[in-house]
Amino acid sequence: MEIINVKDIIGKGIAMSTEDGEKLFTSLYKLLKEHKSIKVSFANIDILISHFLNEGIGKLYEKFEDWDVLDKVIEYTNIDSDDLELLKRKVIPTAKNHFKGLEGREKLDISTFHD
């Protein structure tokens, strides 16, 4: 399993901007294309907003069609319970709703993933 530390990716403890979200997205996307399970650590992130999460994580649901696999191969750690709820109850469901029916997304096969 690959560990992605959000603070290391964006270089600060405030996760707010589109640009920083894009950095996270790029890192996650690359690992998913390599069929690697991911643990995303929000350690030392003091401020986290939905705009960042939409860009960094929600956008993955645009790229891949196998959302159940995506949900299983990405784990979120060291995240405040309110922020985790925001991610799981707003950001991800909104992305799924927004991108449903989109053609040409990449497939993920759970059997090809490794730790």
MODELLER restraints for C-alpha pairs under 7 A, 6 or more apart:
rsr = mdl.restraints
at = mdl.atoms
rsr.add(forms.Gaussian(group=physical.xy_distance, feature=features.Distance(at['CA:1:A'], at['CA:36:A']), mean=6.37, stdev=0.5))
rsr.add(forms.Gaussian(group=physical.xy_distance, feature=features.Distance(at['CA:1:A'], at['CA:37:A']), mean=4.95, stdev=0.5))
rsr.add(forms.Gaussian(group=physical.xy_distance, feature=features.Distance(at['CA:1:A'], at['CA:38:A']), mean=5.47, stdev=0.5))
rsr.add(forms.Gaussian(group=physical.xy_distance, feature=features.Distance(at['CA:1:A'], at['CA:39:A']), mean=6.77, stdev=0.5))
rsr.add(forms.Gaussian(group=physical.xy_distance, feature=features.Distance(at['CA:1:A'], at['CA:114:A']), mean=6.94, stdev=0.5))
rsr.add(forms.Gaussian(group=physical.xy_distance, feature=features.Distance(at['CA:1:A'], at['CA:115:A']), mean=3.66, stdev=0.5))
rsr.add(forms.Gaussian(group=physical.xy_distance, feature=features.Distance(at['CA:2:A'], at['CA:36:A']), mean=6.69, stdev=0.5))
rsr.add(forms.Gaussian(group=physical.xy_distance, feature=features.Distance(at['CA:2:A'], at['CA:37:A']), mean=6.21, stdev=0.5))
rsr.add(forms.Gaussian(group=physical.xy_distance, feature=features.Distance(at['CA:2:A'], at['CA:38:A']), mean=4.82, stdev=0.5))
rsr.add(forms.Gaussian(group=physical.xy_distance, feature=features.Distance(at['CA:2:A'], at['CA:39:A']), mean=6.10, stdev=0.5))
rsr.add(forms.Gaussian(group=physical.xy_distance, feature=features.Distance(at['CA:2:A'], at['CA:115:A']), mean=6.93, stdev=0.5))
rsr.add(forms.Gaussian(group=physical.xy_distance, feature=features.Distance(at['CA:3:A'], at['CA:38:A']), mean=5.83, stdev=0.5))
rsr.add(forms.Gaussian(group=physical.xy_distance, feature=features.Distance(at['CA:3:A'], at['CA:39:A']), mean=4.73, stdev=0.5))
rsr.add(forms.Gaussian(group=physical.xy_distance, feature=features.Distance(at['CA:3:A'], at['CA:40:A']), mean=5.97, stdev=0.5))
rsr.add(forms.Gaussian(group=physical.xy_distance, feature=features.Distance(at['CA:4:A'], at['CA:39:A']), mean=6.13, stdev=0.5))
rsr.add(forms.Gaussian(group=physical.xy_distance, feature=features.Distance(at['CA:4:A'], at['CA:40:A']), mean=4.85, stdev=0.5))
rsr.add(forms.Gaussian(group=physical.xy_distance, feature=features.Distance(at['CA:4:A'], at['CA:41:A']), mean=5.97, stdev=0.5))
rsr.add(forms.Gaussian(group=physical.xy_distance, feature=features.Distance(at['CA:5:A'], at['CA:40:A']), mean=6.07, stdev=0.5))
rsr.add(forms.Gaussian(group=physical.xy_distance, feature=features.Distance(at['CA:5:A'], at['CA:41:A']), mean=4.77, stdev=0.5))
rsr.add(forms.Gaussian(group=physical.xy_distance, feature=features.Distance(at['CA:5:A'], at['CA:42:A']), mean=6.31, stdev=0.5))
rsr.add(forms.Gaussian(group=physical.xy_distance, feature=features.Distance(at['CA:6:A'], at['CA:24:A']), mean=6.90, stdev=0.5))
rsr.add(forms.Gaussian(group=physical.xy_distance, feature=features.Distance(at['CA:6:A'], at['CA:40:A']), mean=6.93, stdev=0.5))
rsr.add(forms.Gaussian(group=physical.xy_distance, feature=features.Distance(at['CA:6:A'], at['CA:41:A']), mean=6.06, stdev=0.5))
rsr.add(forms.Gaussian(group=physical.xy_distance, feature=features.Distance(at['CA:6:A'], at['CA:42:A']), mean=5.53, stdev=0.5))
rsr.add(forms.Gaussian(group=physical.xy_distance, feature=features.Distance(at['CA:7:A'], at['CA:13:A']), mean=5.80, stdev=0.5))
rsr.add(forms.Gaussian(group=physical.xy_distance, feature=features.Distance(at['CA:7:A'], at['CA:42:A']), mean=6.98, stdev=0.5))
rsr.add(forms.Gaussian(group=physical.xy_distance, feature=features.Distance(at['CA:7:A'], at['CA:44:A']), mean=6.75, stdev=0.5))
rsr.add(forms.Gaussian(group=physical.xy_distance, feature=features.Distance(at['CA:7:A'], at['CA:45:A']), mean=6.40, stdev=0.5))
rsr.add(forms.Gaussian(group=physical.xy_distance, feature=features.Distance(at['CA:9:A'], at['CA:23:A']), mean=6.62, stdev=0.5))
rsr.add(forms.Gaussian(group=physical.xy_distance, feature=features.Distance(at['CA:9:A'], at['CA:24:A']), mean=6.42, stdev=0.5))
rsr.add(forms.Gaussian(group=physical.xy_distance, feature=features.Distance(at['CA:10:A'], at['CA:20:A']), mean=5.52, stdev=0.5))
rsr.add(forms.Gaussian(group=physical.xy_distance, feature=features.Distance(at['CA:10:A'], at['CA:23:A']), mean=6.72, stdev=0.5))
rsr.add(forms.Gaussian(group=physical.xy_distance, feature=features.Distance(at['CA:13:A'], at['CA:44:A']), mean=5.84, stdev=0.5))
rsr.add(forms.Gaussian(group=physical.xy_distance, feature=features.Distance(at['CA:13:A'], at['CA:45:A']), mean=4.24, stdev=0.5))
rsr.add(forms.Gaussian(group=physical.xy_distance, feature=features.Distance(at['CA:13:A'], at['CA:46:A']), mean=5.42, stdev=0.5))
rsr.add(forms.Gaussian(group=physical.xy_distance, feature=features.Distance(at['CA:13:A'], at['CA:47:A']), mean=6.79, stdev=0.5))
rsr.add(forms.Gaussian(group=physical.xy_distance, feature=features.Distance(at['CA:14:A'], at['CA:45:A']), mean=5.86, stdev=0.5))
rsr.add(forms.Gaussian(group=physical.xy_distance, feature=features.Distance(at['CA:14:A'], at['CA:46:A']), mean=5.84, stdev=0.5))
rsr.add(forms.Gaussian(group=physical.xy_distance, feature=features.Distance(at['CA:14:A'], at['CA:47:A']), mean=4.78, stdev=0.5))
rsr.add(forms.Gaussian(group=physical.xy_distance, feature=features.Distance(at['CA:14:A'], at['CA:48:A']), mean=6.33, stdev=0.5))
rsr.add(forms.Gaussian(group=physical.xy_distance, feature=features.Distance(at['CA:15:A'], at['CA:45:A']), mean=6.91, stdev=0.5))
rsr.add(forms.Gaussian(group=physical.xy_distance, feature=features.Distance(at['CA:15:A'], at['CA:47:A']), mean=5.90, stdev=0.5))
rsr.add(forms.Gaussian(group=physical.xy_distance, feature=features.Distance(at['CA:15:A'], at['CA:48:A']), mean=4.81, stdev=0.5))
rsr.add(forms.Gaussian(group=physical.xy_distance, feature=features.Distance(at['CA:15:A'], at['CA:49:A']), mean=6.58, stdev=0.5))
rsr.add(forms.Gaussian(group=physical.xy_distance, feature=features.Distance(at['CA:15:A'], at['CA:52:A']), mean=6.04, stdev=0.5))
rsr.add(forms.Gaussian(group=physical.xy_distance, feature=features.Distance(at['CA:16:A'], at['CA:48:A']), mean=6.05, stdev=0.5))
rsr.add(forms.Gaussian(group=physical.xy_distance, feature=features.Distance(at['CA:16:A'], at['CA:49:A']), mean=5.53, stdev=0.5))
rsr.add(forms.Gaussian(group=physical.xy_distance, feature=features.Distance(at['CA:16:A'], at['CA:51:A']), mean=6.50, stdev=0.5))
rsr.add(forms.Gaussian(group=physical.xy_distance, feature=features.Distance(at['CA:16:A'], at['CA:52:A']), mean=5.00, stdev=0.5))
rsr.add(forms.Gaussian(group=physical.xy_distance, feature=features.Distance(at['CA:17:A'], at['CA:52:A']), mean=5.65, stdev=0.5))
rsr.add(forms.Gaussian(group=physical.xy_distance, feature=features.Distance(at['CA:18:A'], at['CA:51:A']), mean=6.89, stdev=0.5))
rsr.add(forms.Gaussian(group=physical.xy_distance, feature=features.Distance(at['CA:18:A'], at['CA:52:A']), mean=5.84, stdev=0.5))
rsr.add(forms.Gaussian(group=physical.xy_distance, feature=features.Distance(at['CA:18:A'], at['CA:55:A']), mean=6.18, stdev=0.5))
rsr.add(forms.Gaussian(group=physical.xy_distance, feature=features.Distance(at['CA:20:A'], at['CA:52:A']), mean=7.00, stdev=0.5))
rsr.add(forms.Gaussian(group=physical.xy_distance, feature=features.Distance(at['CA:21:A'], at['CA:52:A']), mean=4.74, stdev=0.5))
rsr.add(forms.Gaussian(group=physical.xy_distance, feature=features.Distance(at['CA:21:A'], at['CA:53:A']), mean=6.56, stdev=0.5))
rsr.add(forms.Gaussian(group=physical.xy_distance, feature=features.Distance(at['CA:21:A'], at['CA:55:A']), mean=4.85, stdev=0.5))
rsr.add(forms.Gaussian(group=physical.xy_distance, feature=features.Distance(at['CA:21:A'], at['CA:56:A']), mean=4.07, stdev=0.5))
rsr.add(forms.Gaussian(group=physical.xy_distance, feature=features.Distance(at['CA:22:A'], at['CA:55:A']), mean=5.90, stdev=0.5))
rsr.add(forms.Gaussian(group=physical.xy_distance, feature=features.Distance(at['CA:22:A'], at['CA:56:A']), mean=5.52, stdev=0.5))
rsr.add(forms.Gaussian(group=physical.xy_distance, feature=features.Distance(at['CA:24:A'], at['CA:56:A']), mean=5.02, stdev=0.5))
rsr.add(forms.Gaussian(group=physical.xy_distance, feature=features.Distance(at['CA:25:A'], at['CA:55:A']), mean=6.80, stdev=0.5))
rsr.add(forms.Gaussian(group=physical.xy_distance, feature=features.Distance(at['CA:25:A'], at['CA:56:A']), mean=4.23, stdev=0.5))
rsr.add(forms.Gaussian(group=physical.xy_distance, feature=features.Distance(at['CA:25:A'], at['CA:57:A']), mean=6.10, stdev=0.5))
rsr.add(forms.Gaussian(group=physical.xy_distance, feature=features.Distance(at['CA:35:A'], at['CA:112:A']), mean=6.09, stdev=0.5))
rsr.add(forms.Gaussian(group=physical.xy_distance, feature=features.Distance(at['CA:35:A'], at['CA:113:A']), mean=4.57, stdev=0.5))
rsr.add(forms.Gaussian(group=physical.xy_distance, feature=features.Distance(at['CA:35:A'], at['CA:114:A']), mean=6.54, stdev=0.5))
rsr.add(forms.Gaussian(group=physical.xy_distance, feature=features.Distance(at['CA:36:A'], at['CA:113:A']), mean=5.35, stdev=0.5))
rsr.add(forms.Gaussian(group=physical.xy_distance, feature=features.Distance(at['CA:36:A'], at['CA:114:A']), mean=5.36, stdev=0.5))
rsr.add(forms.Gaussian(group=physical.xy_distance, feature=features.Distance(at['CA:36:A'], at['CA:115:A']), mean=6.05, stdev=0.5))
rsr.add(forms.Gaussian(group=physical.xy_distance, feature=features.Distance(at['CA:37:A'], at['CA:73:A']), mean=4.72, stdev=0.5))
rsr.add(forms.Gaussian(group=physical.xy_distance, feature=features.Distance(at['CA:37:A'], at['CA:74:A']), mean=6.10, stdev=0.5))
rsr.add(forms.Gaussian(group=physical.xy_distance, feature=features.Distance(at['CA:37:A'], at['CA:113:A']), mean=6.21, stdev=0.5))
rsr.add(forms.Gaussian(group=physical.xy_distance, feature=features.Distance(at['CA:37:A'], at['CA:114:A']), mean=6.11, stdev=0.5))
rsr.add(forms.Gaussian(group=physical.xy_distance, feature=features.Distance(at['CA:37:A'], at['CA:115:A']), mean=5.52, stdev=0.5))
rsr.add(forms.Gaussian(group=physical.xy_distance, feature=features.Distance(at['CA:38:A'], at['CA:73:A']), mean=6.12, stdev=0.5))
rsr.add(forms.Gaussian(group=physical.xy_distance, feature=features.Distance(at['CA:38:A'], at['CA:74:A']), mean=4.85, stdev=0.5))
rsr.add(forms.Gaussian(group=physical.xy_distance, feature=features.Distance(at['CA:38:A'], at['CA:75:A']), mean=6.23, stdev=0.5))
rsr.add(forms.Gaussian(group=physical.xy_distance, feature=features.Distance(at['CA:39:A'], at['CA:74:A']), mean=5.84, stdev=0.5))
rsr.add(forms.Gaussian(group=physical.xy_distance, feature=features.Distance(at['CA:39:A'], at['CA:75:A']), mean=4.68, stdev=0.5))
rsr.add(forms.Gaussian(group=physical.xy_distance, feature=features.Distance(at['CA:39:A'], at['CA:76:A']), mean=5.83, stdev=0.5))
rsr.add(forms.Gaussian(group=physical.xy_distance, feature=features.Distance(at['CA:39:A'], at['CA:77:A']), mean=6.91, stdev=0.5))
rsr.add(forms.Gaussian(group=physical.xy_distance, feature=features.Distance(at['CA:40:A'], at['CA:75:A']), mean=6.04, stdev=0.5))
rsr.add(forms.Gaussian(group=physical.xy_distance, feature=features.Distance(at['CA:40:A'], at['CA:76:A']), mean=4.87, stdev=0.5))
rsr.add(forms.Gaussian(group=physical.xy_distance, feature=features.Distance(at['CA:40:A'], at['CA:77:A']), mean=6.08, stdev=0.5))
rsr.add(forms.Gaussian(group=physical.xy_distance, feature=features.Distance(at['CA:41:A'], at['CA:76:A']), mean=6.06, stdev=0.5))
rsr.add(forms.Gaussian(group=physical.xy_distance, feature=features.Distance(at['CA:41:A'], at['CA:77:A']), mean=4.79, stdev=0.5))
rsr.add(forms.Gaussian(group=physical.xy_distance, feature=features.Distance(at['CA:41:A'], at['CA:78:A']), mean=5.53, stdev=0.5))
rsr.add(forms.Gaussian(group=physical.xy_distance, feature=features.Distance(at['CA:42:A'], at['CA:77:A']), mean=6.29, stdev=0.5))
rsr.add(forms.Gaussian(group=physical.xy_distance, feature=features.Distance(at['CA:42:A'], at['CA:78:A']), mean=5.07, stdev=0.5))
rsr.add(forms.Gaussian(group=physical.xy_distance, feature=features.Distance(at['CA:42:A'], at['CA:79:A']), mean=5.21, stdev=0.5))
rsr.add(forms.Gaussian(group=physical.xy_distance, feature=features.Distance(at['CA:43:A'], at['CA:78:A']), mean=5.02, stdev=0.5))
rsr.add(forms.Gaussian(group=physical.xy_distance, feature=features.Distance(at['CA:43:A'], at['CA:79:A']), mean=6.85, stdev=0.5))
rsr.add(forms.Gaussian(group=physical.xy_distance, feature=features.Distance(at['CA:50:A'], at['CA:91:A']), mean=6.70, stdev=0.5))
rsr.add(forms.Gaussian(group=physical.xy_distance, feature=features.Distance(at['CA:53:A'], at['CA:87:A']), mean=6.97, stdev=0.5))
rsr.add(forms.Gaussian(group=physical.xy_distance, feature=features.Distance(at['CA:53:A'], at['CA:91:A']), mean=6.80, stdev=0.5))
rsr.add(forms.Gaussian(group=physical.xy_distance, feature=features.Distance(at['CA:54:A'], at['CA:91:A']), mean=5.95, stdev=0.5))
rsr.add(forms.Gaussian(group=physical.xy_distance, feature=features.Distance(at['CA:58:A'], at['CA:91:A']), mean=6.15, stdev=0.5))
rsr.add(forms.Gaussian(group=physical.xy_distance, feature=features.Distance(at['CA:58:A'], at['CA:92:A']), mean=5.64, stdev=0.5))
rsr.add(forms.Gaussian(group=physical.xy_distance, feature=features.Distance(at['CA:58:A'], at['CA:95:A']), mean=5.28, stdev=0.5))
rsr.add(forms.Gaussian(group=physical.xy_distance, feature=features.Distance(at['CA:61:A'], at['CA:67:A']), mean=6.71, stdev=0.5))
rsr.add(forms.Gaussian(group=physical.xy_distance, feature=features.Distance(at['CA:61:A'], at['CA:95:A']), mean=6.21, stdev=0.5))
rsr.add(forms.Gaussian(group=physical.xy_distance, feature=features.Distance(at['CA:61:A'], at['CA:96:A']), mean=6.22, stdev=0.5))
rsr.add(forms.Gaussian(group=physical.xy_distance, feature=features.Distance(at['CA:61:A'], at['CA:99:A']), mean=6.78, stdev=0.5))
rsr.add(forms.Gaussian(group=physical.xy_distance, feature=features.Distance(at['CA:62:A'], at['CA:99:A']), mean=5.56, stdev=0.5))
rsr.add(forms.Gaussian(group=physical.xy_distance, feature=features.Distance(at['CA:62:A'], at['CA:105:A']), mean=6.97, stdev=0.5))
rsr.add(forms.Gaussian(group=physical.xy_distance, feature=features.Distance(at['CA:63:A'], at['CA:105:A']), mean=5.20, stdev=0.5))
rsr.add(forms.Gaussian(group=physical.xy_distance, feature=features.Distance(at['CA:63:A'], at['CA:106:A']), mean=6.03, stdev=0.5))
rsr.add(forms.Gaussian(group=physical.xy_distance, feature=features.Distance(at['CA:64:A'], at['CA:105:A']), mean=5.01, stdev=0.5))
rsr.add(forms.Gaussian(group=physical.xy_distance, feature=features.Distance(at['CA:64:A'], at['CA:106:A']), mean=4.62, stdev=0.5))
rsr.add(forms.Gaussian(group=physical.xy_distance, feature=features.Distance(at['CA:64:A'], at['CA:107:A']), mean=5.78, stdev=0.5))
rsr.add(forms.Gaussian(group=physical.xy_distance, feature=features.Distance(at['CA:64:A'], at['CA:108:A']), mean=6.91, stdev=0.5))
rsr.add(forms.Gaussian(group=physical.xy_distance, feature=features.Distance(at['CA:65:A'], at['CA:105:A']), mean=5.37, stdev=0.5))
rsr.add(forms.Gaussian(group=physical.xy_distance, feature=features.Distance(at['CA:65:A'], at['CA:106:A']), mean=5.96, stdev=0.5))
rsr.add(forms.Gaussian(group=physical.xy_distance, feature=features.Distance(at['CA:65:A'], at['CA:107:A']), mean=5.66, stdev=0.5))
rsr.add(forms.Gaussian(group=physical.xy_distance, feature=features.Distance(at['CA:66:A'], at['CA:107:A']), mean=5.95, stdev=0.5))
rsr.add(forms.Gaussian(group=physical.xy_distance, feature=features.Distance(at['CA:66:A'], at['CA:108:A']), mean=5.66, stdev=0.5))
rsr.add(forms.Gaussian(group=physical.xy_distance, feature=features.Distance(at['CA:69:A'], at['CA:108:A']), mean=6.61, stdev=0.5))
rsr.add(forms.Gaussian(group=physical.xy_distance, feature=features.Distance(at['CA:69:A'], at['CA:110:A']), mean=5.81, stdev=0.5))
